[in-house]
Amino acid sequence: MKRILIVEDDLDIAELERDYLQLHGYKADIAQDGLEGLKKAVSGRYDVVVVDLMLPQKDGYEIIKEIRRNREIPIIVVSARSEDIDKIRGLDCGADDYLTKPFSPAELTARIKAHVRRYERLKGRGAAAEVIQHKGLEINTAAHKVFVNGREVQLTAREYELLVFLAANPNIVFSKEHIFNTLWGDEYCGDAATVAVHIQKIRKKIEKDPSNPEYIETLWGSGYRFNPA
């Protein structure tokens, strides 16, 4: 049984999410403040963390960052904040998805299922024990690890999936729409702009100069290309 952690200070919302998830075969726990949520997320064996941004004692952004230092599980933000800047900041901190309140528990459950399937698929790919290497960049798909000049870098599951997709298909130009449809698909209620946000996050982690990238090139009006040279 998959375990979900809900970090939400509004108990009515948290219990609604928990009850709906339990009806669909998940075990769900609730934490009502940021400190409790972070402690449970880091020490517990959860498959997905659902986190609000506005929380007492420690906000959701801090929780996401700290989880990312310790775990590689899917993180879904649920928040009343609907501005693009809030969504970008949440994704930039390491969240995999962003759901704006009010939302239906059915949609949250569908997104959790999608992220669990995608994460398990990524772990399954690792069994192939392939290493992708390009001028200082090494992607070990068996260990699900990425190294730049021997230094390990931490990527979210979605960032890793996107990097592997591009690095495994060097010198091929992919449009944002193609990447979005391939990696996100119909399970995600977003648009191709999400791809640009994730590319920017990956560049910050693997490029010496993110404003002048060596690995992931932008071809204006066309899309992105991985440069192996």
Secondary structure, 3 states (H helix, E strand, C coil): CCEEEEECCCHHHHHHHHHHHHHCCCEEEEECCHHHHHHHHHHCCCCEEEECCCCCCCCHHHHHHHHHHHCCCCEEEEECCCCHHHHHHHHHHCCCEEEECCCCHHHHHHHHHHHHHHHHHHHHHHHHCCEEEECCEEEECCCCEEEECCEEECCCHHHHHHHHHHHCCCCCCECHHHHHHHHCHHHCCCCCHHHHHHHHHHHHHHCCCCCCCCCEEEECCCEEEECCC
